Amino acid sequence: MRKLRWLGLGLALTLGSASALAISLDDAIKADHRSDENKARDVYRHPKETLEFFGIRPDMTVVEVWPGAGGWYTEILAPYLRDKGTFYAAQFDPNSGVSYFTTAREDFEKKMAASPAIYDKVKISSFQPPQITEVAPAGTVDMVLTFRNVHNWYMRGGGEEKLLAAFKGFHTALKPGGVLGVVDHRLPAARSANDQEQSGYMLQDYVIKMAEKAGFKLVDQSEINANPKDIANHPKGVWTLPPRLALGEQDKDKYLAIGESDRMTLKFVKE
């Protein structure tokens, strides 16, 4: 067999062949197609530890919910699952009428089209709870992953109805025994539930309660993405912290020293 070489895309390809070989999670994380800016966030987002905690394997069918325009985790998941698995990106609804959603989806689709050696097998579905919740065909998915999205479904009037609709959609897509992995900004347990409305932070017990109400069972939780420096009480909510730094230069060094938010990391299963 011909020798393999490491291409600029960071994918191992057989010389003279168009089909990619399976790569490890480590290789997907280190790959050259990930920008230095995205790799710099690994220290806060812990992609390897987080995905291993959820139990990911390269032969799984996996849905990433709302990867946004940049697809930070998509850059890791798509090449990792490309050869043996199936990867769905449950994007914003292109017919939502919300300019942020439609632009983000368009930018994401352009990103996928620009690098077919990495993203040619990505399946893009739509997710806009509570109206659109079918992220993949019912009962076909091994794992649904959502990173820093739960607060978006709850805030701005969404509340329990939208959050529950989201979780029920994931439950429908998953096979029995399938995993739901949730990472989101964590509000200290002593704080009022009212603080979830605008802060971007969520009470961990409340998130667990909503997932269980949708039919999930909590099987594990981790402090992989915890940050004890974050007191979750900032002038512009979680967006005060990096990477957003919503206050601009005001107290920038202070917020950079805190780092990214304190986050819950929860693993549920569909029984």
Secondary structure, DSSP 8 states (H G I E B T S, - for coil): ---EEE-TTS-EEETT--SB----HHHHHH-TTS-HHHHHTHHHH-HHHHHHHHT--TTSEEEEE--TTTTTTHHHHHHHHTTTSEEEEEE--TTS--HHHHHHHHHHHHHHHH-HHHHTT-EEEE-BTTTB--SSSTT-EEEEEEES-HHHHHTTTTHHHHHHHHHHHHHHHEEEEEEEEEEEEEE-TTS-GGGHHHHS-EEHHHHHHHHHHTTEEEEEEE-TT--TT--S--TTGGGGSTTT-TTTTTTHHHHHHH-S--EEEEEEEE-
